[in-house]
């Protein structure tokens, strides 16, 4: 080293290791004298792939400002580096155990500034300046005593681009003042932990593409649901938990919506709210539809004419369909499915027997001819508010369907081959799985590469969306 030019003396550079972690490595001095604009661009490519970035000392952007003073100045003055934030406070109590604030907060090496709690996030957001913001308040990450932070986030509503809030209803007023407007908003997810709170009005959110207002704590009326879908000219993905309201008479045609998920409490004797939504919409671009009903109990089967009319009116070309505890008879279920022959992925959690459904799959190649992925749970409950019991179908019915759909006569009639099958149940599930998997037909299908998954769910499980990972 004594013979090496002074400008090539050892310096530390930032590199990404084989496992993706950001590491320090020896670098030559010229590597650190790149123009600031080039270094800023490199910083952007060093950020984690996460949509919302949590502050971590060994990952960018915090690791970037630990190299040298020049890099700290460049990073802090690159707003795009700070435009994404996940407000994960779980690490705050031990922060000073593994990172010294002067390594990443204070630009003056001669001063030490200890910043705790919400001040860390306030500084992070302030560095983003006028950039479009992506902000997440994660589930199980309480924001108690952080009113200043929530108010600052609310004041920047005009810069929101992607937001995901899992908060208590007590904080909704802070996040959504009455006069808030959202001209840049593209993604909006809100889930309140408990209580009942009406979802905020999203004024001027003309750029909105994805909205999810989920959970019984933030129900949305049928009329409001349809209004949001109708007004969101750029909407592609919607998910709502429905609540009853007055009858409406609308029939908007929404050209761009591709994903729609509707949840509701299936009240005995009341019309299905999901059917009210479908009755008032035409969605020709829809690709993925999920209808989920909570606590159906012993509700009698309902008329599904509205679903069939909606499918016909929209000329549906669905790729994925999820029906969770939809209170319909087997005959009506088969009629529903017959009107969506384009379905590629089908998820069913049934409140009744599935024998007829399996027999139809096995014998009719024109019934769901494009089906490739099938997920099944069979559900029955003796009384409302009692633990659910998931009963398995007869092994012979299941094996006949699998043989037919995977390689049998049905496939000879231009029916696509089933490549993935998943089934869940309780009680007799272990015996059912043993019988099915020991059958020569099933063993032959496994050798041919068909993917099978069998799960035994907890006995007292209630209406779990087991397939939604």
Secondary structure, DSSP 4 states (H G I P E B T S, - for coil): -TTS-GGGS-EEEEEE-TTS-EEEEEE-GGGG-S-HHHHHHHHHHTS-S-SSPBP-TTSTTGGGGGS-HHHHHHHHT-GGGGSEEE---TTGGGHHHH--GGGTT-S-TT------THHHHHHHHHHTTTS-EEEEE-TT---TT-HHHHHHHHHTGGGEEEEEEEE-GGGHHHHS-TT---TT--EEEEEESSS--PPPP-TT-TT--EEEE-SGGG-EEHHHHHHHHHH-TT--EEEEEEE--------EE-SS--EEEEEEE--TTSPPHHHHHHHTEE-TT--EEEEEEE--TTPPP---HHHHHHHHHHT---SEEEEES----HHHHHHHHHT-TT-SEEEEEESS--HHHHHHHHH-TTSSTT--EEEEEEEE-SSTTS--EE----HHHHHHHHHHHHTSGGGGGTPPPP-EEEEEESSTHHHHHHHHHHSHHHHHHHHTT-EEEEEE--TT--S--TT--
